[in-house]
Amino acid sequence: MVYECDAYTMEKHLPDAVALPRSTEEVVRVVKLCAEHRLPIIPRGTGTSLSGAVLAVDGGVIIGTTRLNRILNVDYRNRRALVEAGVPNLWITNAVKQRGLMFAPDPSSQPSSTIAGNIAFNAGGPHTLKHGATTNHVLGFDMVLPDGEVVWLGATPDGGEDVEGYDLRGAVIGSEGMFGVITRVVVRLMKTPRAFRTMLVVFNSADDASRTVSDIIAAGIIPVAMELMDQPITRAIEDAYHFGLPMDAGAVLIIELEGHEAGIDRQLERVTELCRKNNARDLKPARTPEERAALWKCRKSAFGAIGRISPNFVTQDGVVPRTKLPEIMHFIYDAAKKLGLGVANVAHAGDGNIHPIIFYDERIAGDVEKAYACSTAIVRRCIELGGTATGEHGIGVEKAELMAVQYSADDLDAMQRLRRAFDPEGRCNPHKMFPSGKRCLNFNPQRQVAV
């Protein structure tokens, strides 16, 4: 039952079997057995993905990588590490932070989400704005193809960063487990910045907070993070964890700058000016490392707080140009109101990556369909505004039909042809990402619900 869904719980399906290998060799044996019997294989980490990307739609065998959880080698001199696919993201930073290094990608699920899952979805996180997503920090990896062959893509564990011939790691990063099963990864490590300036900025409206984000970037300042939380989510967090967030704020921003001590305070002064220009009513700097850690704990606790106010929720992941943040926020509130649903918003606002959280109750007839309709309408609007269907959560089964809205038939055919180069039979994580009409049957997503 644990493997019937990921964190996208609207659709569920049991696999026929689950395998939990402890080595690349054991993965090969499982994959070859599945190839012999023409069984689908579904690679899976800890199941924190939010788009139904590890559902066993046609049954098959889930290959869980959670027992591949060793950090095999750390090369401090060259700032890289060789880790197994099931190592949780945060473990890497914890292993090297005493030497002044870190693994930069930091999805909110980083204590539990694993490195191969980060690769599958090109995961980002609050600090993506400056550091980039997973693709910028993965040098190479080995992968078991659906016929059992093991290939190494990208920079090798003992080599440099150059790659001979075609560099195919970029083709695999973000492919949602449809090309094979990753078992070992070489990641890039970064030096921990020398100085941070982090503050909570309080606004009376989400519009003012959104405009502040655009103005800061337009001024030529690139914070390492700008995270937006609206009133419903700040209230939920405060009720649950008592961080001291203002309950009456229309929205708050967590803004973080990093770099050298020389010059960072000048940047902070300019950011403060722009916040006040956009009607910030309060600016609360983190004055100690403990206060900074508490602010980030507050942000990363957002989803855990929702259980206090709704029995079920679905989280969306569209992207819009930064200047369109006020417009998409209004659309989200209006769409939820029309359907009689609650909604709260968090966003990686610096790169326009929105995460509206739509509340529903699966025990109420029609609520699931309404939540799905609201979620779909938001993604469609993101695309209309010049954005994309996903920033980091992936397409999975949730948004597969919307790929035809964003891409032409020729685009989708080119993607499918690339996929077939790795998986000619389409057995590796089938029915994900591409429109097919094949879905799980927990509800009827085609039911017409007006938004």
N, C-alpha and C positions, 0 to 999 in steps of 0.2 A: 504493500500500500504506500510505503514511503516514496516509491518511484513512479506513482501514477501521474504526477505533475511536477512542475517546478513552482516558483513563486507566483507565476500566473496561474491562478487556481480556477479560472472560469471554465477551463476545458481539462478533462482528465481521461486517461486511458492506461490500463495496466499493461506492462510488458509481459512477454511469455517467460522471460528469465532475466536475472541480473547476475553479472559476473563482476567480481572485485579483484582484479589482478594486482600483483605486487611488483611486477617487473615488465620491461618491454617484451621479454620472451613469453611471458604468460599472456600478454595482450595479443601477440602474434598467434599463439595457439588458439585462443578464443576466436579471433578474426578468421583464421583459416577454417575452423570448424563451421562458422556461420557461412563462409563462402561455399563450402562443400554442400551445405543444405539450403543455400540461397535465402538465408534469413537476413532481415534488416538488422543493422547494428546502429545503436544510438550512443555516442560518447556523452558522458555526463560527469560533472564535477560534484559540487555540493548542492546543486539545485537552486541557487539563488537567482538564476536568470528569470527575467520578468516578461517573456514573450512566448512561452510555450515551446521553446526551442529544443527541449529534450523529451517531448512527448513521444511515446511509442504508438503513433497513430495507427499503424498496421500491425501492432504487436512487435515481435522481434526481441533482440537481446540488448539490454542496456549494459554498456561497459563503463562501470564506475571507476574513476581514477583516484578516489580518495585515499587508497592505500599506497599510492605512489607519492609519498609525502616527505622525501628526504632532500635536504640541501646537500648536494654531492660535493661541491667545491666552490670556494670563494677565492678569486684572483684579485687581491686588493690592489696590486700594482697596476693592473690593467682595468680595474673597476668593472668587473663582470663576475657573474656567478652562474654555475650550472646547477639547475634544480629540477626535480621531478614534477610532472604535470599536476599532481594533486597537492602541491605545497600552497597553503593559503597565502594570499598576497602579502599580508602584514608580517608574516614570518620572515620574509626576506629582509625587510627593513630592520626588524628586531635583531636579526642575526649580525647585522653590519653597523648598526648605529654607534656602537662604542668606538668604531674607527672613523667616525665622521662621515659615513656614507648612508645612502637610502635608495630604495626602489621607488621611483617617483609616482607612478600611477596609484591613485588612492580612491577607488570606488567606495561608496558608503558601506558596502558589504565586505570591505577588505579584511576584517578579522576572520571571515569564513569563506569568501569566494576564492577560488583557486586559480593558479596562473594559466592553466590551459583554458579554463573558462574565460578568463580575461582576454586571451588571444582569440577565442572563438567569436567574441562580440566586440573586439577592439575597445574594451572598457576604458572609461575615462575617470571621472570623479571631479571633486571640487577644484583640484589644482591643475586640471587639463588646460585651462586658459593659457598658462605660461609654459608648462612642462610638456604638453602634448599628451596624447592617449597612448595606449599600450604599444601600438605599432612603432612609436618613437623610442621604445625602451627594450625591444626584443631583438636580439641579434641573430638568433637561429634556433632551430629545434628539429628533433627527429619525429617522424610520423609514420604510423603503420597504415598503409593503404588498405582499401577494402578487400584486396586479394591476399593480404598478409605480408607483402613486401615492405621493408623498412627503408625509408629515404631520409636523408638529412637535407634540410633547406636552410639557406642563409649561412652566416659565419659559423665555423666549426668550433667546438669547445677549446681546442688548442691553437687556433689560428688567430688572425687579426680580425678586422671588421670588414675587409673586402671579400667579395663573393665572386667566384669564377662562373662565367656563363650567366644564364638567366637567374635573377634574384626573385625567387617565387614566394618568399615569405610574405610579401605584401598581398599576394593573391589568396593566401590561406588565412591571414589575420582578418577576422571579420566574416569568415565563411561559415560560421555557426555549426561547425562539426560535420559538414557535408563532404569533406575531402578525405578524412581519415581520423585516426586516434593519435593525438600528440602524447608523447611519454616523457621526453626530456627537453629542457629549454635553457638556452643561454640568454641571460638578461643583462642589460646595461645598468650599472650603478652610478649614482650621481653623488657629488659632495653635498652634504647638508649645508644650506645657506647659513651665512654667519649671523645675519640679523633678520628679525621679523618685526613687522608692525601690523597688529591685528585689531580690528575694532568692530563693534556692533553699532550700526547706524539705524535710527528709528525714524520712520516716516508715518504720516497720517494716511497715505494712500499707496497702493501698488504702482500707480502711474508715476508718482514722484520717484519711487525707488527704481523703476525701469528706466526712466529718463536719465537718472544719475549714472547708471551703468554705461549708457551710450556716450554721455558727456566725458566720462573718465577716459574711455578708449579714444575718443576723438581728440582729447588733449595730448595724446601720445604716451599715455601712462598705461602700462600693462601690469596690473596687479597679478599676483599668482592665483588669486581666487576672488570671485564676487558671487556670493550665494544669496539668493532671495528666498524669503519665507513670508507667506501672507498671514493674515490674522487667524484664520481657522487652524493653521498648523502651529503657529506660535502658542495659541491657547491650549491646544492638545499637548504640546511639549511641556508647557508650564504646569498644566494640571498633573501630568505624569511624573515629571522629574524635578520641578521647582528650581529651575536655573536662574530665576529672576528676570525672565523676559517680560516686557510690558504687555499686558493682556489687551489693552485698548489700541495698540498700534495697528495701522492698516497694513503695514509690511515692515520687515527689517531686512537689512543687508549685512552680511558678514563680509568685510573687505580685508584682504590680507596682502601686504607688500613684503617682498623679501629681497635681500641683496647684501651689499656691504654697508657698514655703519655710516661711512661717508656718503652722504647724498640721500639716504633713505628718508630722513626726516623732512627734507625739502619736498620730496614726493608726497609724503603724508600731508604736509601743509596744503599742497595743491589739491589733493583728493578731498581734504576737509572743506576747502573753499567750494568745490563743485557740489559736495553734499549739501552744504548750507544754501547754495544757489537754488537747489531743487527742493527746498523747504524741509530739510532734515530737522527734526525737532530735538534730537538728542544724539550725541556721539559718545560712545562708551569704549575707550581703549582698553585692551588687555594689558595690564601693567606688569604682569609676571608670567613666566611659562605656565604656571598652574591655571591662571585665568585664561590664557590662550587655549590650553588643552580643554578647559571647560566649555569654551565657545564652540570648539569643533565637536566635542562630545554632544553638545546640544544639537548641532546641525545633523550629525549622523545618527541621532536617536529619533529623527522625525518619523520614520515609518513605523517604528516600534510603538509610538504613541497613539497611532490611529486605532488600535484595538480598543481603546477606552471610549471611542465615539461611534464606531461602526463595526458590525459583525463581519463585513466583507469589504474589500476595496480592490480596485484595479488601478495600476499606475501607468500613465502614458509617458512617452519619451520622444516627442517631436522636437524639431529644431526650427527656429525662425531667425531671420536677420535681427540683430540686436535692436535696431530701430523699430521693429515690429512687436517688441515685447508688450507694450501697453495694449495694442490691438488684439493680440492673441489672448491676453489675460481677460479682457472683456468678453471675448468669444467664449472662453471656458466657463466663466460665471454664467453667461446667458444660456449656454447649451445645457448646463446642469439644472438651472432653474426651470427651463421649459419642460424638462423631464421629471421634475420633482425630486432630484437627487442632490445630495450634499457634495461639496468638493473643497479640497484644500490644495495649495500650490507650494512646491519648492522648485527651485530652478538653479542650474548652473548658468546664472544670468549673463556672465561675461561672454560665453560663447552661444547664447541663445537657446540653450538646451533646457526645455521645460519638462517638469515632472508633475503634471496635475494628478491628484489622487482622488478618484471618483468613488464615493461611498454607495454601497447597495446592500441589500439583505437577500441572500439566495433563497430564504424561506418564503419570501413574498412573490407571488406569481407575477411574472413580467419584469421584475427588477433586474435580473441578469441581462435580459435583452436591452433594457433601457441603458444600463451601464455600458454594454458593448456599443450601442448606437452612439452614445455620448463620446466614448473613446475614439470611435472611428471618425466621427465628425470633426473632432479636434485635430486628428492627423491630416485629414483632407484639407482643413483650413491652413495648417502649417505649410503644406505643399503649395496651396494657392498663394500664400504670402511669400513664396520664393525659398522655402525651407525644405526639409526632408522628413521622411517618415520615422527616422530613428537617429539618435545621437550616440547611444551606447548600449541600449537594451536589446538591440537586434530586431529582426523581423519575425522569426519563428513561425508559428501557425497564426498568431494573433493578427499580424498585418500583411500576411502573404497576398491576399487579394488586392491590397492597396499598392503593391508594387506596380501593377498595371496603370495606376493613376500617375505615379511619378515617372515611370520609364516607358519607352516605346516598345513595341513587339520586337523590333530588331535589337534593342538593348538587352531585353530579357533573353532572347535567343543566344546572344553572345555570351551572357553569363552562364547559361545552361551548357553551352558547348565547352566552356572552361571547366565547369563542374565535371562533365563527362570525361575530360582528360584524366582526372583523378579517379573517378568512380563511374566507369562505363555503364554499369547496371543500375545505378541509382539506388543502391541498397544502404548507403551510409546516410543516416539521418533523413529519411525520405519525408516528403510532404512539408518541407520547411522553405520559407523565403519566397518560393515561386507560386503564382496563382495556379490552383489545380482543382478547386471545388471540393477537395477531400479534407474533411475536418472531423474532429471528434463530435459525438452526438449528445453531449450533455445538455445542449440548448440549441435553438435554431437561430443562428446569427443572421439569416436572410429575412427573418421576420421584419416587416416594415414598422419602424418606430420613428415618428417625425421628430426632428430636432430643429 
